[in-house]
């Protein structure tokens, strides 16, 4: 199994791009879209295209890369685009961040400091743990 780390960012044109420094057999991976979901689909398509390129070169795709997992890392606007069911104002309250400032981070108008990013990541992880513990 091969693990690829991919960074999702919203650019200045409100377009989402996914890039990775990982390569397989000199093939790079990337994706673009008007939403994170579109960009992810394009990213996975780039992996399939890499397999085709390798085959066209008459080479064999590495066995350890037959199964690929992708670890996505998000900037704040991309996170809230992907998980659009999370209310940014309520999230801000929970994280102890000013709601107005959180909306600016979400829209990409402002960038969060390192300390604020830690608060955001901590809150996301706490929410995940709470969701995992739910029983119905």
N, CA, C and O atoms as CSV, one atom per row, in Angstrom:
chain,resi,resn,atom,element,x,y,z
A,1,UNK,N,N,0.846,-1.180,0.000
A,1,UNK,CA,C,0.000,0.000,0.000
A,1,UNK,C,C,0.886,1.235,0.000
A,1,UNK,O,O,1.876,1.303,0.728
A,2,UNK,N,N,0.524,2.198,-0.814
A,2,UNK,CA,C,1.255,3.451,-0.931
A,2,UNK,C,C,0.394,4.573,-0.379
A,2,UNK,O,O,-0.791,4.667,-0.699
A,3,UNK,N,N,0.989,5.431,0.455
A,3,UNK,CA,C,0.273,6.577,1.009
A,3,UNK,C,C,0.770,7.847,0.335
A,3,UNK,O,O,1.974,8.082,0.229
A,4,UNK,N,N,-0.170,8.656,-0.114
A,4,UNK,CA,C,0.138,9.934,-0.737
A,4,UNK,C,C,-0.440,11.034,0.140
A,4,UNK,O,O,-1.594,10.954,0.562
A,5,UNK,N,N,0.349,12.051,0.412
A,5,UNK,CA,C,-0.127,13.212,1.154
A,5,UNK,C,C,-0.455,14.304,0.147
A,5,UNK,O,O,0.357,14.626,-0.720
A,6,UNK,N,N,-1.651,14.870,0.269
A,6,UNK,CA,C,-2.111,15.886,-0.674
A,6,UNK,C,C,-2.619,17.111,0.087
A,6,UNK,O,O,-3.302,16.988,1.104
A,7,UNK,N,N,-2.278,18.274,-0.414
A,7,UNK,CA,C,-2.655,19.543,0.204
A,7,UNK,C,C,-3.791,20.170,-0.610
A,7,UNK,O,O,-3.679,20.344,-1.823
A,8,UNK,N,N,-4.881,20.504,0.078
A,8,UNK,CA,C,-6.024,21.152,-0.571
A,8,UNK,C,C,-6.031,22.624,-0.174
A,8,UNK,O,O,-6.027,22.961,1.010
A,9,UNK,N,N,-6.042,23.488,-1.174
A,9,UNK,CA,C,-6.057,24.920,-0.912
A,9,UNK,C,C,-7.016,25.615,-1.874
A,9,UNK,O,O,-7.177,25.202,-3.022
A,10,UNK,N,N,-7.642,26.664,-1.388
A,10,UNK,CA,C,-8.443,27.505,-2.269
A,10,UNK,C,C,-7.559,28.638,-2.745
A,10,UNK,O,O,-6.901,29.300,-1.942
A,11,UNK,N,N,-7.540,28.863,-4.059
A,11,UNK,CA,C,-6.694,29.933,-4.576
A,11,UNK,C,C,-7.460,31.251,-4.654
A,11,UNK,O,O,-8.623,31.320,-4.256
A,12,UNK,N,N,-6.823,32.273,-5.155
A,12,UNK,CA,C,-7.418,33.614,-5.196
A,12,UNK,C,C,-8.645,33.702,-6.108
A,12,UNK,O,O,-9.437,34.636,-5.989
A,13,UNK,N,N,-8.804,32.745,-7.008
A,13,UNK,CA,C,-9.947,32.740,-7.928
A,13,UNK,C,C,-11.097,31.884,-7.407
A,13,UNK,O,O,-12.002,31.530,-8.162
A,14,UNK,N,N,-11.062,31.550,-6.100
A,14,UNK,CA,C,-12.072,30.683,-5.474
A,14,UNK,C,C,-12.137,29.315,-6.138
A,14,UNK,O,O,-13.199,28.697,-6.210
A,15,UNK,N,N,-11.014,28.859,-6.612
A,15,UNK,CA,C,-10.869,27.573,-7.263
A,15,UNK,C,C,-10.060,26.693,-6.314
A,15,UNK,O,O,-9.082,27.161,-5.732
A,16,UNK,N,N,-10.441,25.451,-6.149
A,16,UNK,CA,C,-9.744,24.565,-5.232
A,16,UNK,C,C,-8.713,23.741,-5.988
A,16,UNK,O,O,-8.990,23.196,-7.057
A,17,UNK,N,N,-7.528,23.664,-5.415
A,17,UNK,CA,C,-6.463,22.897,-6.045
A,17,UNK,C,C,-5.874,21.929,-5.032
A,17,UNK,O,O,-5.756,22.233,-3.845
A,18,UNK,N,N,-5.511,20.763,-5.533
A,18,UNK,CA,C,-4.881,19.754,-4.689
A,18,UNK,C,C,-3.530,19.438,-5.307
A,18,UNK,O,O,-3.427,19.158,-6.501
A,19,UNK,N,N,-2.507,19.488,-4.486
A,19,UNK,CA,C,-1.164,19.173,-4.966
A,19,UNK,C,C,-0.498,18.201,-4.010
A,19,UNK,O,O,-0.853,18.097,-2.836
A,20,UNK,N,N,0.474,17.498,-4.554
A,20,UNK,CA,C,1.219,16.546,-3.748
A,20,UNK,C,C,2.661,16.532,-4.206
A,20,UNK,O,O,2.940,16.627,-5.402
A,21,UNK,N,N,3.568,16.416,-3.273
A,21,UNK,CA,C,4.978,16.278,-3.618
A,21,UNK,C,C,5.325,14.821,-3.908
A,21,UNK,O,O,6.403,14.526,-4.425
A,22,UNK,N,N,4.409,13.911,-3.576
A,22,UNK,CA,C,4.649,12.486,-3.808
A,22,UNK,C,C,4.553,12.174,-5.298
A,22,UNK,O,O,3.746,12.755,-6.024
A,23,UNK,N,N,5.388,11.254,-5.725
A,23,UNK,CA,C,5.394,10.790,-7.112
A,23,UNK,C,C,5.498,9.278,-7.125
A,23,UNK,O,O,6.019,8.663,-6.195
A,24,UNK,N,N,4.994,8.694,-8.194
A,24,UNK,CA,C,5.193,7.277,-8.440
A,24,UNK,C,C,5.700,7.154,-9.866
A,24,UNK,O,O,5.035,7.577,-10.811
A,25,UNK,N,N,6.868,6.579,-10.012
A,25,UNK,CA,C,7.494,6.372,-11.319
A,25,UNK,C,C,7.522,7.660,-12.136
A,25,UNK,O,O,7.161,7.669,-13.313
A,26,UNK,N,N,7.954,8.747,-11.499
A,26,UNK,CA,C,8.077,10.072,-12.108
A,26,UNK,C,C,6.744,10.684,-12.536
A,26,UNK,O,O,6.720,11.608,-13.348
A,27,UNK,N,N,5.655,10.184,-12.006
A,27,UNK,CA,C,4.331,10.752,-12.291
A,27,UNK,C,C,3.880,11.564,-11.076
A,27,UNK,O,O,3.950,11.105,-9.936
A,28,UNK,N,N,3.417,12.777,-11.353
A,28,UNK,CA,C,2.912,13.671,-10.308
A,28,UNK,C,C,1.392,13.605,-10.267
A,28,UNK,O,O,0.751,13.128,-11.203
A,29,UNK,N,N,0.831,14.090,-9.173
A,29,UNK,CA,C,-0.613,14.047,-8.990
A,29,UNK,C,C,-1.133,15.431,-8.627
A,29,UNK,O,O,-0.479,16.183,-7.904
A,30,UNK,N,N,-2.305,15.754,-9.132
A,30,UNK,CA,C,-2.922,17.038,-8.818
A,30,UNK,C,C,-4.384,17.025,-9.202
A,30,UNK,O,O,-4.827,16.175,-9.974
A,31,UNK,N,N,-5.127,17.968,-8.660
A,31,UNK,CA,C,-6.541,18.064,-8.983
A,31,UNK,C,C,-7.027,19.488,-8.826
A,31,UNK,O,O,-6.475,20.269,-8.050
A,32,UNK,N,N,-8.072,19.816,-9.577
A,32,UNK,CA,C,-8.641,21.162,-9.559
A,32,UNK,C,C,-10.155,21.073,-9.649
A,32,UNK,O,O,-10.696,20.118,-10.207
A,33,UNK,N,N,-10.841,22.076,-9.096
A,33,UNK,CA,C,-12.286,22.104,-9.202
A,33,UNK,C,C,-12.875,23.320,-8.532
A,33,UNK,O,O,-12.198,24.049,-7.806
A,34,UNK,N,N,-14.172,23.526,-8.796
A,34,UNK,CA,C,-14.877,24.647,-8.178
A,34,UNK,C,C,-15.341,24.308,-6.765
A,34,UNK,O,O,-15.872,25.162,-6.055
A,35,UNK,N,N,-15.133,23.050,-6.362
A,35,UNK,CA,C,-15.408,22.625,-4.988
A,35,UNK,C,C,-14.320,21.625,-4.610
A,35,UNK,O,O,-13.597,21.123,-5.471
A,36,UNK,N,N,-14.213,21.345,-3.324
A,36,UNK,CA,C,-13.232,20.358,-2.874
A,36,UNK,C,C,-13.581,18.994,-3.449
A,36,UNK,O,O,-12.691,18.241,-3.843
A,37,UNK,N,N,-14.867,18.672,-3.502
A,37,UNK,CA,C,-15.288,17.388,-4.042
A,37,UNK,C,C,-14.847,17.228,-5.502
A,37,UNK,O,O,-14.334,16.175,-5.882
A,38,UNK,N,N,-15.046,18.269,-6.318
A,38,UNK,CA,C,-14.601,18.228,-7.713
A,38,UNK,C,C,-13.087,18.054,-7.797
A,38,UNK,O,O,-12.590,17.272,-8.608
A,39,UNK,N,N,-12.366,18.779,-6.962
A,39,UNK,CA,C,-10.906,18.697,-6.980
A,39,UNK,C,C,-10.421,17.311,-6.559
A,39,UNK,O,O,-9.445,16.800,-7.109
A,40,UNK,N,N,-11.102,16.703,-5.585
A,40,UNK,CA,C,-10.728,15.346,-5.161
A,40,UNK,C,C,-10.954,14.344,-6.289
A,40,UNK,O,O,-10.109,13.482,-6.535
A,41,UNK,N,N,-12.088,14.455,-6.973
A,41,UNK,CA,C,-12.356,13.561,-8.106
A,41,UNK,C,C,-11.276,13.712,-9.164
A,41,UNK,O,O,-10.804,12.723,-9.724
A,42,UNK,N,N,-10.885,14.951,-9.436
A,42,UNK,CA,C,-9.838,15.206,-10.422
A,42,UNK,C,C,-8.496,14.647,-9.944
A,42,UNK,O,O,-7.715,14.131,-10.744
A,43,UNK,N,N,-8.233,14.751,-8.648
A,43,UNK,CA,C,-6.990,14.218,-8.085
A,43,UNK,C,C,-6.929,12.698,-8.269
A,43,UNK,O,O,-5.911,12.160,-8.705
A,44,UNK,N,N,-8.013,12.023,-7.936
A,44,UNK,CA,C,-8.047,10.564,-8.109
A,44,UNK,C,C,-7.920,10.188,-9.589
A,44,UNK,O,O,-7.330,9.162,-9.928
A,45,UNK,N,N,-8.478,11.027,-10.460
A,45,UNK,CA,C,-8.344,10.795,-11.892
A,45,UNK,C,C,-6.878,10.901,-12.313
A,45,UNK,O,O,-6.427,10.167,-13.192
A,46,UNK,N,N,-6.130,11.820,-11.681
A,46,UNK,CA,C,-4.708,11.973,-12.017
A,46,UNK,C,C,-3.917,10.714,-11.648
A,46,UNK,O,O,-2.923,10.389,-12.299
A,47,UNK,N,N,-4.354,10.016,-10.617
A,47,UNK,CA,C,-3.695,8.755,-10.241
A,47,UNK,C,C,-3.948,7.706,-11.324
A,47,UNK,O,O,-3.036,6.982,-11.724
A,48,UNK,N,N,-5.188,7.632,-11.790
A,48,UNK,CA,C,-5.515,6.677,-12.861
A,48,UNK,C,C,-4.764,7.025,-14.147
A,48,UNK,O,O,-4.291,6.134,-14.852
A,49,UNK,N,N,-4.654,8.317,-14.449
A,49,UNK,CA,C,-3.909,8.748,-15.635
A,49,UNK,C,C,-2.428,8.386,-15.504
A,49,UNK,O,O,-1.784,8.043,-16.495
A,50,UNK,N,N,-1.893,8.459,-14.299
A,50,UNK,CA,C,-0.491,8.077,-14.087
A,50,UNK,C,C,-0.282,6.602,-14.417
A,50,UNK,O,O,0.719,6.228,-15.028
A,51,UNK,N,N,-1.230,5.775,-14.011
A,51,UNK,CA,C,-1.142,4.343,-14.332
A,51,UNK,C,C,-1.134,4.132,-15.849
A,51,UNK,O,O,-0.389,3.296,-16.361
A,52,UNK,N,N,-1.964,4.895,-16.562
A,52,UNK,CA,C,-2.018,4.790,-18.016
A,52,UNK,C,C,-0.703,5.235,-18.646
A,52,UNK,O,O,-0.214,4.611,-19.587
A,53,UNK,N,N,-0.140,6.308,-18.124
A,53,UNK,CA,C,1.136,6.817,-18.647
A,53,UNK,C,C,2.238,5.782,-18.473
A,53,UNK,O,O,3.031,5.542,-19.384
A,54,UNK,N,N,2.277,5.178,-17.302
A,54,UNK,CA,C,3.290,4.152,-17.030
A,54,UNK,C,C,3.117,2.984,-18.008
A,54,UNK,O,O,4.102,2.470,-18.539
A,55,UNK,N,N,1.883,2.569,-18.245
A,55,UNK,CA,C,1.608,1.470,-19.188
A,55,UNK,C,C,2.020,1.859,-20.612
A,55,UNK,O,O,2.580,1.042,-21.342
A,56,UNK,N,N,1.741,3.109,-21.006
A,56,UNK,CA,C,2.120,3.581,-22.343
A,56,UNK,C,C,3.633,3.580,-22.528
A,56,UNK,O,O,4.128,3.395,-23.640
A,57,UNK,N,N,4.360,3.786,-21.441
A,57,UNK,CA,C,5.825,3.748,-21.519
A,57,UNK,C,C,6.347,2.318,-21.566
A,57,UNK,O,O,7.549,2.089,-21.703
A,58,UNK,N,N,5.436,1.363,-21.452
A,58,UNK,CA,C,5.838,-0.042,-21.476
A,58,UNK,C,C,6.398,-0.516,-20.148
A,58,UNK,O,O,7.094,-1.530,-20.086
A,59,UNK,N,N,6.097,0.212,-19.092
A,59,UNK,CA,C,6.584,-0.153,-17.759
A,59,UNK,C,C,5.442,-0.716,-16.939
A,59,UNK,O,O,4.275,-0.603,-17.314
A,60,UNK,N,N,5.783,-1.309,-15.839
A,60,UNK,CA,C,4.778,-1.906,-14.974
A,60,UNK,C,C,4.587,-1.052,-13.721
A,60,UNK,O,O,5.551,-0.613,-13.094
A,61,UNK,N,N,3.343,-0.832,-13.379
A,61,UNK,CA,C,2.994,-0.076,-12.172
A,61,UNK,C,C,3.485,-0.871,-10.959
A,61,UNK,O,O,3.263,-2.080,-10.901
A,62,UNK,N,N,4.143,-0.230,-9.994
A,62,UNK,CA,C,4.680,-0.961,-8.838
A,62,UNK,C,C,3.583,-1.650,-8.025
A,62,UNK,O,O,2.510,-1.092,-7.797
A,63,UNK,N,N,3.875,-2.847,-7.608
A,63,UNK,CA,C,2.903,-3.628,-6.843
A,63,UNK,C,C,2.489,-2.926,-5.554
A,63,UNK,O,O,1.320,-2.959,-5.172
A,64,UNK,N,N,3.460,-2.285,-4.879
A,64,UNK,CA,C,3.145,-1.613,-3.608
A,64,UNK,C,C,2.253,-0.392,-3.817
A,64,UNK,O,O,1.707,0.147,-2.854
A,65,UNK,N,N,2.100,0.053,-5.077
A,65,UNK,CA,C,1.244,1.211,-5.364
A,65,UNK,C,C,-0.094,0.794,-5.963
A,65,UNK,O,O,-0.869,1.649,-6.392
A,66,UNK,N,N,-0.376,-0.498,-5.997
A,66,UNK,CA,C,-1.671,-0.944,-6.515
A,66,UNK,C,C,-2.806,-0.406,-5.655
A,66,UNK,O,O,-3.864,-0.032,-6.162
A,67,UNK,N,N,-2.574,-0.373,-4.360
A,67,UNK,CA,C,-3.557,0.194,-3.437
A,67,UNK,C,C,-2.970,1.484,-2.882
A,67,UNK,O,O,-1.939,1.477,-2.210
A,68,UNK,N,N,-3.648,2.594,-3.176
A,68,UNK,CA,C,-3.154,3.907,-2.765
A,68,UNK,C,C,-4.155,4.538,-1.802
A,68,UNK,O,O,-5.359,4.556,-2.060
A,69,UNK,N,N,-3.643,5.050,-0.697
A,69,UNK,CA,C,-4.478,5.835,0.213
A,69,UNK,C,C,-3.982,7.277,0.147
A,69,UNK,O,O,-2.785,7.535,0.021
A,70,UNK,N,N,-4.908,8.189,0.234
A,70,UNK,CA,C,-4.559,9.605,0.169
A,70,UNK,C,C,-4.909,10.262,1.490
A,70,UNK,O,O,-6.033,10.146,1.976
A,71,UNK,N,N,-3.945,10.945,2.059
A,71,UNK,CA,C,-4.165,11.735,3.277
A,71,UNK,C,C,-4.282,13.186,2.842
A,71,UNK,O,O,-3.311,13.783,2.379
A,72,UNK,N,N,-5.478,13.752,2.994
A,72,UNK,CA,C,-5.709,15.130,2.589
A,72,UNK,C,C,-5.465,16.069,3.760
A,72,UNK,O,O,-5.874,15.799,4.890
A,73,UNK,N,N,-4.797,17.171,3.473
A,73,UNK,CA,C,-4.589,18.240,4.438
A,73,UNK,C,C,-5.248,19.482,3.853
A,73,UNK,O,O,-5.063,19.800,2.678
A,74,UNK,N,N,-6.022,20.183,4.686
A,74,UNK,CA,C,-6.863,21.272,4.217
A,74,UNK,C,C,-6.390,22.624,4.724
A,74,UNK,O,O,-5.845,22.729,5.824
A,75,UNK,N,N,-6.601,23.665,3.911
A,75,UNK,CA,C,-6.556,25.006,4.469
A,75,UNK,C,C,-7.972,25.270,5.010
A,75,UNK,O,O,-8.877,24.473,4.764
A,76,UNK,N,N,-8.168,26.345,5.720
A,76,UNK,CA,C,-9.459,26.578,6.378
A,76,UNK,C,C,-10.609,26.711,5.370
A,76,UNK,O,O,-11.641,26.066,5.555
A,77,UNK,N,N,-10.473,27.526,4.306
A,77,UNK,CA,C,-11.595,27.601,3.356
A,77,UNK,C,C,-11.942,26.248,2.731
A,77,UNK,O,O,-13.116,25.946,2.513
A,78,UNK,N,N,-10.936,25.445,2.447
A,78,UNK,CA,C,-11.178,24.123,1.861
A,78,UNK,C,C,-11.874,23.203,2.851
A,78,UNK,O,O,-12.767,22.443,2.477
A,79,UNK,N,N,-11.470,23.271,4.107
A,79,UNK,CA,C,-12.095,22.443,5.140
A,79,UNK,C,C,-13.593,22.738,5.217
A,79,UNK,O,O,-14.409,21.818,5.226
A,80,UNK,N,N,-13.952,24.023,5.272
A,80,UNK,CA,C,-15.361,24.375,5.401
A,80,UNK,C,C,-16.133,24.149,4.101
A,80,UNK,O,O,-17.355,24.004,4.136
A,81,UNK,N,N,-15.454,24.115,2.964
A,81,UNK,CA,C,-16.127,23.751,1.719
A,81,UNK,C,C,-16.426,22.263,1.700
A,81,UNK,O,O,-17.512,21.845,1.299
A,82,UNK,N,N,-15.467,21.472,2.130
A,82,UNK,CA,C,-15.639,20.013,2.146
A,82,UNK,C,C,-16.678,19.588,3.185
A,82,UNK,O,O,-17.507,18.716,2.924
A,83,UNK,N,N,-16.627,20.200,4.341
A,83,UNK,CA,C,-17.537,19.865,5.437
A,83,UNK,C,C,-18.522,21.020,5.633
A,83,UNK,O,O,-18.591,21.626,6.702
A,84,UNK,N,N,-19.277,21.305,4.578
A,84,UNK,CA,C,-20.149,22.472,4.579
A,84,UNK,C,C,-21.317,22.372,5.548
A,84,UNK,O,O,-22.042,23.348,5.740
A,85,UNK,N,N,-21.508,21.234,6.149
A,85,UNK,CA,C,-22.566,21.055,7.135
A,85,UNK,C,C,-22.143,21.579,8.512
A,85,UNK,O,O,-22.955,21.622,9.436
A,86,UNK,N,N,-20.883,21.973,8.648
A,86,UNK,CA,C,-20.415,22.559,9.918
A,86,UNK,C,C,-20.689,24.061,9.880
A,86,UNK,O,O,-20.246,24.754,8.964
A,87,UNK,N,N,-21.403,24.550,10.851
A,87,UNK,CA,C,-21.717,25.967,10.960
A,87,UNK,C,C,-20.490,26.694,11.520
A,87,UNK,O,O,-20.061,26.430,12.643
A,88,UNK,N,N,-19.940,27.603,10.733
A,88,UNK,CA,C,-18.699,28.291,11.122
A,88,UNK,C,C,-18.863,29.114,12.399
A,88,UNK,O,O,-17.943,29.176,13.214
A,89,UNK,N,N,-20.009,29.739,12.578
A,89,UNK,CA,C,-20.221,30.549,13.782
A,89,UNK,C,C,-20.265,29.673,15.026
A,89,UNK,O,O,-19.648,29.999,16.039
A,90,UNK,N,N,-20.984,28.573,14.954
A,90,UNK,CA,C,-21.052,27.655,16.097
A,90,UNK,C,C,-19.689,27.012,16.352
A,90,UNK,O,O,-19.290,26.813,17.499
A,91,UNK,N,N,-18.990,26.693,15.282
A,91,UNK,CA,C,-17.647,26.124,15.410
A,91,UNK,C,C,-16.735,27.122,16.129
A,91,UNK,O,O,-15.969,26.742,17.015
A,92,UNK,N,N,-16.821,28.392,15.745
A,92,UNK,CA,C,-15.989,29.434,16.362
A,92,UNK,C,C,-16.242,29.520,17.862
A,92,UNK,O,O,-15.303,29.604,18.653
A,93,UNK,N,N,-17.514,29.498,18.248
A,93,UNK,CA,C,-17.842,29.533,19.684
A,93,UNK,C,C,-17.210,28.361,20.411
A,93,UNK,O,O,-16.622,28.513,21.482
A,94,UNK,N,N,-17.340,27.212,19.817
A,94,UNK,CA,C,-16.808,25.993,20.426
A,94,UNK,C,C,-15.283,26.038,20.552
A,94,UNK,O,O,-14.711,25.538,21.521
A,95,UNK,N,N,-14.634,26.651,19.550
A,95,UNK,CA,C,-13.169,26.721,19.538
A,95,UNK,C,C,-12.625,27.904,20.339
A,95,UNK,O,O,-11.421,28.000,20.573
A,96,UNK,N,N,-13.513,28.796,20.752
A,96,UNK,CA,C,-13.064,29.976,21.492
A,96,UNK,C,C,-12.423,31.008,20.570
A,96,UNK,O,O,-11.471,31.694,20.941
A,97,UNK,N,N,-12.971,31.098,19.360
A,97,UNK,CA,C,-12.463,32.041,18.360
A,97,UNK,C,C,-13.574,33.038,18.061
A,97,UNK,O,O,-14.749,32.671,18.052
A,98,UNK,N,N,-13.220,34.276,17.820
A,98,UNK,CA,C,-14.181,35.299,17.462
A,98,UNK,C,C,-14.929,34.862,16.193
A,98,UNK,O,O,-14.311,34.470,15.203
A,99,UNK,N,N,-16.267,34.937,16.239
A,99,UNK,CA,C,-17.089,34.460,15.112
A,99,UNK,C,C,-16.797,35.222,13.816
A,99,UNK,O,O,-16.702,34.628,12.742
A,100,UNK,N,N,-16.658,36.520,13.932
A,100,UNK,CA,C,-16.375,37.341,12.752
A,100,UNK,C,C,-15.031,36.949,12.141
A,100,UNK,O,O,-14.892,36.849,10.922
A,101,UNK,N,N,-14.055,36.733,13.006
A,101,UNK,CA,C,-12.729,36.331,12.535
A,101,UNK,C,C,-12.801,34.953,11.866
A,101,UNK,O,O,-12.156,34.719,10.844
A,102,UNK,N,N,-13.587,34.048,12.449
A,102,UNK,CA,C,-13.732,32.702,11.886
A,102,UNK,C,C,-14.331,32.774,10.487
A,102,UNK,O,O,-13.896,32.050,9.590
A,103,UNK,N,N,-15.320,33.635,10.291
A,103,UNK,CA,C,-15.920,33.785,8.960
A,103,UNK,C,C,-14.890,34.314,7.962
A,103,UNK,O,O,-14.917,33.955,6.784
A,104,UNK,N,N,-13.979,35.173,8.441
A,104,UNK,CA,C,-12.919,35.678,7.561
A,104,UNK,C,C,-11.946,34.557,7.189
A,104,UNK,O,O,-11.486,34.484,6.050
A,105,UNK,N,N,-11.633,33.688,8.149
A,105,UNK,CA,C,-10.762,32.538,7.843
A,105,UNK,C,C,-11.448,31.622,6.837
A,105,UNK,O,O,-10.833,31.140,5.886
A,106,UNK,N,N,-12.742,31.394,7.073
A,106,UNK,CA,C,-13.508,30.495,6.204
A,106,UNK,C,C,-13.543,31.014,4.772
A,106,UNK,O,O,-13.429,30.238,3.823
A,107,UNK,N,N,-13.698,32.312,4.618
A,107,UNK,CA,C,-13.790,32.887,3.279
A,107,UNK,C,C,-12.423,33.141,2.652
A,107,UNK,O,O,-12.331,33.454,1.465
A,108,UNK,N,N,-11.369,33.009,3.441
A,108,UNK,CA,C,-10.021,33.229,2.912
A,108,UNK,C,C,-9.579,34.681,2.937
A,108,UNK,O,O,-8.528,35.021,2.395
A,109,UNK,N,N,-10.370,35.535,3.558
A,109,UNK,CA,C,-10.024,36.951,3.641
A,109,UNK,C,C,-8.838,37.160,4.579
A,109,UNK,O,O,-7.975,38.003,4.334
A,110,UNK,N,N,-8.811,36.379,5.653
A,110,UNK,CA,C,-7.733,36.484,6.644
A,110,UNK,C,C,-7.120,35.107,6.862
A,110,UNK,O,O,-7.759,34.084,6.617
A,111,UNK,N,N,-5.885,35.097,7.320
A,111,UNK,CA,C,-5.196,33.850,7.636
A,111,UNK,C,C,-5.089,33.698,9.149
A,111,UNK,O,O,-4.834,34.664,9.869
A,112,UNK,N,N,-5.286,32.487,9.610
A,112,UNK,CA,C,-5.208,32.217,11.045
A,112,UNK,C,C,-3.756,32.102,11.488
A,112,UNK,O,O,-2.895,31.614,10.756
A,113,UNK,N,N,-3.513,32.566,12.709
A,113,UNK,CA,C,-2.174,32.417,13.281
A,113,UNK,C,C,-1.930,30.946,13.624
A,113,UNK,O,O,-2.847,30.126,13.583
A,114,UNK,N,N,-0.705,30.635,13.956
A,114,UNK,CA,C,-0.368,29.256,14.330
A,114,UNK,C,C,-1.160,28.823,15.569
A,114,UNK,O,O,-1.633,27.688,15.632
A,115,UNK,N,N,-1.306,29.707,16.542
A,115,UNK,CA,C,-2.052,29.382,17.763
A,115,UNK,C,C,-3.532,29.145,17.445
A,115,UNK,O,O,-4.149,28.236,17.999
A,116,UNK,N,N,-4.095,29.957,16.558
A,116,UNK,CA,C,-5.489,29.781,16.171
A,116,UNK,C,C,-5.666,28.487,15.391
A,116,UNK,O,O,-6.659,27.783,15.574
A,117,UNK,N,N,-4.713,28.170,14.523
A,117,UNK,CA,C,-4.779,26.907,13.774
A,117,UNK,C,C,-4.784,25.726,14.742
A,117,UNK,O,O,-5.502,24.751,14.526
A,118,UNK,N,N,-3.989,25.808,15.804
A,118,UNK,CA,C,-3.978,24.730,16.803
A,118,UNK,C,C,-5.355,24.594,17.460
A,118,UNK,O,O,-5.833,23.481,17.679
A,119,UNK,N,N,-5.989,25.727,17.774
A,119,UNK,CA,C,-7.341,25.698,18.356
A,119,UNK,C,C,-8.316,25.033,17.392
A,119,UNK,O,O,-9.144,24.221,17.803
A,120,UNK,N,N,-8.217,25.376,16.120
A,120,UNK,CA,C,-9.130,24.830,15.111
A,120,UNK,C,C,-8.927,23.324,14.975
A,120,UNK,O,O,-9.896,22.564,14.972
A,121,UNK,N,N,-7.700,22.900,14.864
A,121,UNK,CA,C,-7.408,21.466,14.723
A,121,UNK,C,C,-7.863,20.710,15.970
A,121,UNK,O,O,-8.452,19.634,15.862
A,122,UNK,N,N,-7.598,21.254,17.125
A,122,UNK,CA,C,-8.015,20.620,18.383
A,122,UNK,C,C,-9.533,20.475,18.431
A,122,UNK,O,O,-10.046,19.431,18.835
A,123,UNK,N,N,-10.247,21.511,18.023
A,123,UNK,CA,C,-11.709,21.468,18.026
A,123,UNK,C,C,-12.223,20.433,17.034
A,123,UNK,O,O,-13.162,19.698,17.341
A,124,UNK,N,N,-11.629,20.365,15.863
A,124,UNK,CA,C,-12.033,19.364,14.865
A,124,UNK,C,C,-11.848,17.960,15.424
A,124,UNK,O,O,-12.722,17.106,15.277
A,125,UNK,N,N,-10.715,17.727,16.058
A,125,UNK,CA,C,-10.441,16.388,16.619
A,125,UNK,C,C,-11.406,16.048,17.756
A,125,UNK,O,O,-11.857,14.908,17.865
A,126,UNK,N,N,-11.725,17.026,18.600
A,126,UNK,CA,C,-12.693,16.793,19.675
A,126,UNK,C,C,-14.067,16.463,19.097
A,126,UNK,O,O,-14.755,15.568,19.589
A,127,UNK,N,N,-14.461,17.184,18.058
A,127,UNK,CA,C,-15.753,16.917,17.416
A,127,UNK,C,C,-15.769,15.507,16.831
A,127,UNK,O,O,-16.767,14.795,16.943
A,128,UNK,N,N,-14.669,15.110,16.213
A,128,UNK,CA,C,-14.579,13.771,15.649
A,128,UNK,C,C,-14.706,12.707,16.710
A,128,UNK,O,O,-15.396,11.706,16.516
A,129,UNK,N,N,-14.038,12.917,17.840
A,129,UNK,CA,C,-14.116,11.946,18.932
A,129,UNK,C,C,-15.544,11.863,19.483
A,129,UNK,O,O,-16.040,10.777,19.781
A,130,UNK,N,N,-16.200,13.030,19.614
A,130,UNK,CA,C,-17.573,13.033,20.101
A,130,UNK,C,C,-18.502,12.308,19.126
A,130,UNK,O,O,-19.379,11.556,19.551
A,131,UNK,N,N,-18.319,12.526,17.845
A,131,UNK,CA,C,-19.154,11.853,16.845
A,131,UNK,C,C,-18.922,10.333,16.867
A,131,UNK,O,O,-19.859,9.552,16.701
A,132,UNK,N,N,-17.680,9.934,17.072
A,132,UNK,CA,C,-17.373,8.491,17.113
A,132,UNK,C,C,-17.993,7.814,18.337
A,132,UNK,O,O,-18.277,6.617,18.306
A,133,UNK,N,N,-18.199,8.562,19.391
A,133,UNK,CA,C,-18.732,7.954,20.610
A,133,UNK,C,C,-20.255,7.880,20.625
A,133,UNK,O,O,-20.835,7.305,21.546
A,134,UNK,N,N,-20.903,8.450,19.624
A,134,UNK,CA,C,-22.380,8.455,19.575
A,134,UNK,C,C,-22.903,7.054,19.315
A,134,UNK,O,O,-22.394,6.319,18.468
A,135,UNK,N,N,-23.939,6.708,20.073
A,135,UNK,CA,C,-24.658,5.456,19.841
A,135,UNK,C,C,-26.128,5.793,19.717
A,135,UNK,O,O,-26.629,6.693,20.391
A,136,UNK,N,N,-26.807,5.077,18.864
A,136,UNK,CA,C,-28.255,5.317,18.680
A,136,UNK,C,C,-28.981,3.999,18.724
A,136,UNK,O,O,-30.205,3.963,18.591
